[in-house]
Amino acid sequence: KPSPLPRYSPATRVDIDEAVLRGARFLLAAGEGARWGAPGQPDAGLTAMVTSALLEVPEPRPADIQAAIDDALAWILTHQKADGSIHQGRLANYVTSASIMALAAEPKYADAVLRARNWLIGLQADEGEGYSEGDLYYGGIGYGGDERPDLSNLQMSLEALAASGLSRDDAAFQRALKFLERCQNRSETNDVELTRKGIVIKSGNDGGAGYAPGDSKAGFVQLADGTEVPRSYGSMTYALLKSFVFAGLSQDDPRVEACWKWLCENYTLDVNPGFAPGGDPVAPYQGLYYYFHTMAKALDVYGVDEVVDGEKVAHDWRAELAGRLLSLQDRGNGSWTNRNAPRWWEGNPVLATSYALLSLGAARK
């Protein structure tokens, strides 16, 4: 049975900086040199995530933290392939995207970032792979290779493309819009209608997002006629908002307005919202730090400091999210861990701490 999250108070800038430094110290101690992964098996993707998290320590950084960042970036670059991708043989999109976001902080790696960016664009499901706009997964990006695209992978790729300096007018962002529309529960722009095991699956109209066209990690809502609608849930709806911003949509675009309405009505820092009430009690805690991270990045790039919830209560999301994260930080070693739901690697304090520092960095801005 999951434990409710502790109470929290809004955090100040000083509070955030202290928490970030404590978390960074934990990450430094948890690595082997400037490498992170299983013992004796440094992982480029995790190392890239940790490096981006360490970059959230305000400058001038302590010398040992800056040295670890410099060493890690150089090591990540040793995994760049001739085609520009960066990985160790698996999760090519995830690792390349994470690496771009870390490397983009250092101007001397601009050429490597450009090569990685071009590879990412080539990975997109488009005409080059024989897709057309009518295909379900057009414009999406998956883990790499032939794996099915999903919104989680796509939003990370789009953030990496944005970090690389790619213009929001670029065709890659415009192609992505078709996939994004098919993940959103908005029938005016979502043309998905599938039949699986005799059940018709189509778009709902709450404006939120699921995991992929016709699919949701939060399950489905069954309508009176037996049709099913993918459940919208928090982390993917923030991923949708962030992706819309990267694709250049304005706040008054109807797709963005519908997405924003769902997020305001479901604003919470206690769970990843959208899972069926009365279902698996652990489900709303799965991916909680990913939810906080996606929320912080999305609201930051969306350019708002306040969210008015479904009860018309205004929230200073930056101070509140930081306060929530500080309430969850280990008082002893400065780490974070998803104790309620270790799924999706959040039981690993290195990854959860990286998510937390990235969230605090976005909130602090």
LODRENMI-691122 format. One record per residue (C-alpha): x, y, z. Coordinates in steps of 0.05 Angstrom, whole numbers, plus 32768, in hexadecimal, padded with zeros to 4 digits. Layout:
XYZ
...
This chain:
800080008000
801E80447FED
802C80798021
800E80BF8015
804380F28007
8057811F8042
803F8166804B
8068819D802C
807181E8802C
808482157FF2
80D082197FE9
80FC82567FE1
8136825F7FB0
816782537FE9
814382137FFC
814781FB7FB4
819182097FAD
81A181E57FED
817881A87FD9
819881A67F93
81DE81A87FB1
81CD816F7FE2
81B081467FA9
81ED81537F7E
821A813C7FB7
81F380FB7FBA
81FA80F07F6F
824480FD7F72
824C80C97FA9
822080977F84
824A80977F45
828A80737F33
82B580AD7F1F
828980D67EF1
8261809A7EDA
821E807F7EF1
81FC803C7EE8
81FE7FF67F05
823F7FE67F2A
82767FDF7EF6
82457FEE7EBE
824280397EB1
8205804C7E89
820880867E57
81BE80977E5D
81BE809A7EA9
820080BF7EA9
81E280F37E7A
81A680FC7EA7
81D281037EE5
81FF81357EC0
81C381607EAE
81AD815D7EF6
81F281737F0F
81EF81AD7EDF
81B581C87F09
81E681D87F41
81ED82247F3C
822E82417F22
826482497F3A
825F81FF7F4A
828B81DB7F7C
82CA81C47F58
82BC81797F61
8276817F7F44
828E81A77F08
82C781747EFD
8294813B7EFE
8269815F7ECA
82A4816B7E9C
82BC81237EA2
827781067E98
826A812F7E59
82AC81197E3A
829B80D07E4A
825580D57E2E
827380EF7DED
829E80B07DE6
825D808A7DD7
824A80B47D9B
824480887D5D
825680987D15
820D80A87D07
820A80DB7D3F
81E280B27D71
81FC80AA7DB8
81EF80687DDC
820B80257DF2
81E07FF97DC6
819B80037DE3
816780397DEF
818980627DB9
8156809B7DB8
815280A27E03
819E80A37E0C
81AA80D17DD1
817581027DE9
818F81027E30
81D6810C7E16
81C281467DEA
81A2816A7E25
81E181617E4E
821481717E17
81ED81AE7DFF
820281D27E3F
824A81D47E27
825781FC7DE6
829481D47DD3
826881987DC6
823D81BC7D93
825381927D58
824581517D7E
8200816B7D92
81F1817D7D49
820381377D32
81D881187D68
819F81467D57
81A181327D0E
819E80E97D22
816280F67D4F
813D81197D16
814C80DD7CE9
812D80AF7D1D
80E880D07D18
80B180A67CF8
80A680CC7CB7
80AB80C67C6C
80F380AF7C71
80DB806F7C93
809F80667C65
806C80887C92
803880BA7C7C
800C80E97CA5
7FD480B67CA6
7FFF80837CCB
7FF1807C7D15
803880897D2C
804C80BF7CFA
807780F47D19
808780CB7D57
80C980B17D73
80D380727D9C
810D80557DC2
8133804B7D81
813480187D48
80EF7FFD7D38
80D180067D7D
808D80277D7F
808C80727D8A
806D808E7DC9
806380D37DE8
809680C87E1F
80CF80BB7DEE
80B680F17DBE
80B381287DF3
80FA81187E08
8112811B7DC0
80EF815D7DB4
810E817A7DF3
815281637DDB
814681827D96
813281C37DB8
817081C17DE4
819A81B77DA6
818181F97D8A
815381DD7D55
812082117D3D
80D882067D53
80C6820F7D09
80EE81D27CF6
80C8819B7CD1
80DA81687D08
80B0818F7D3A
807781977D08
8076814D7CF8
8074813E7D43
803481667D49
800D812F7D25
802480FC7D58
8016812B7D92
7FCF81377D79
7FC480EC7D78
7FDA80E67DC1
7FAA811D7DD8
7F6281107DEC
7F4581457DBE
7F1A81287D87
7F1D81677D5C
7F6681587D4C
7F6E810E7D60
7F5980E07D28
7F6C809E7D4A
7F3880667D48
7F5380207D55
7F347FDD7D63
7F587FAF7D93
7F3A7F6C7DA8
7EF77F847D8D
7EF87FC57DB5
7EF780087D92
7F2A803A7DAD
7F2480837D9C
7F3480C97DB7
7F1280E87DF3
7F0981337DFC
7F2781467E3F
7F6581657E1E
7F97813A7E43
7FC781067E27
7FD680BD7E2B
801780977E1C
800F808C7DD2
7FD8808F7D9C
7FA080637DB6
7FC6804F7DF5
7FD080667E3D
7FF8804C7E78
7FBD80647EA3
7F8D80347E80
7F4C80447E5C
7F0880637E6A
7ECE80397E4F
7E9580617E30
7E4B804C7E32
7E50802E7DEB
7E8C80027DFE
7EBE80307DDB
7EFE803C7E03
7F25807D7E0B
7F6E807F7E22
7F72809F7E67
7F9580E27E6A
7FC980E77EA1
7FF7811B7EBF
803D810A7EA7
802881007E5F
7FFC813E7E5E
803681697E76
806181467E41
802D815A7E0E
802D81A37E25
807981A67E23
807A81887DDE
804581B97DC4
807181F27DDC
80AF81D57DB9
808681CE7D79
807782187D7C
802D82177D8F
801382557DB3
7FEC82567DF5
7FAC82677DD0
7FB1822C7DA0
7F7382007DAD
7F9E81C27DB6
7FC881E57DEB
7F8B82037E0D
7F6B81BE7E14
7FAB81A17E30
7FB381DB7E61
7F6C81D47E79
7F77818B7E8B
7FB8819C7EB0
7F9881D47ED8
7F5C81A97EEB
7F8A81707F01
7FC181997F23
7FE081717F5B
802381637F7B
800B81257FA1
800580F27F68
800D80EA7F1D
7FC380FB7F0E
7F9480D87EDE
7F9480907EF6
7F52806F7F03
7F37807A7F4A
7F2F80397F6F
7F6380167F43
7FA980007F56
7FBB802F7F91
8004802F7F7C
7FF680457F34
7FF180917F40
8037808F7F60
8058806D7F25
8086809C7F00
807B80D27F35
80C080F27F2D
80B980EE7EE2
807781127EEB
809781497F16
80CF81507EE3
80A181557EA7
807381847ECC
80AC81B37EDE
80CA81B47E98
808581BD7E78
806E81F67EA4
80B182197E9F
80B382187E53
806882297E50
807B82697E75
804C826B7EB0
805A82747EFA
801382667F11
7FE1822E7F06
7F9882377F19
7F7B81F37F2B
7F3581D77F21
7F1F81F67F63
7F36823B7F4A
7F70823B7F7B
7FB0825B7F61
7FF282377F6B
803982517F67
804F82107F48
8099821F7F4D
809A82287F98
806781F07FA3
808A81BC7F77
80CD81CD7F97
80AD81C67FDC
808F81847FCA
80D2816A7FB2
80F681837FF0
80C4815E801B
80D8811D7FF9
812481267FFC
814980F58028
8160811C8065
819D80F0806C
81BF80EB8028
8199811E7FFE
817C80EC7FCC
813680E07FB2
8114809C7FA7
80CE80897F92
80BE805C7FCD
807680517FBA
808380397F73
80C880257F5A
80AE80187F14
80D280397ED9
8114803B7F00
80FB806D7F34
810F803E7F6C
8156804F7F55
816A808C7F7F
819B80A37F4A
816580AC7F15
813080C67F46
816380F97F61
8175810F7F1B
812B811A7F0B
812481427F4C
815F816F7F3E
8147817C7EF7
8102818D7F12
811F81BC7F46
814A81DD7F10
810D81EB7EE5
80E582047F20
811D82327F36
812082547EF2
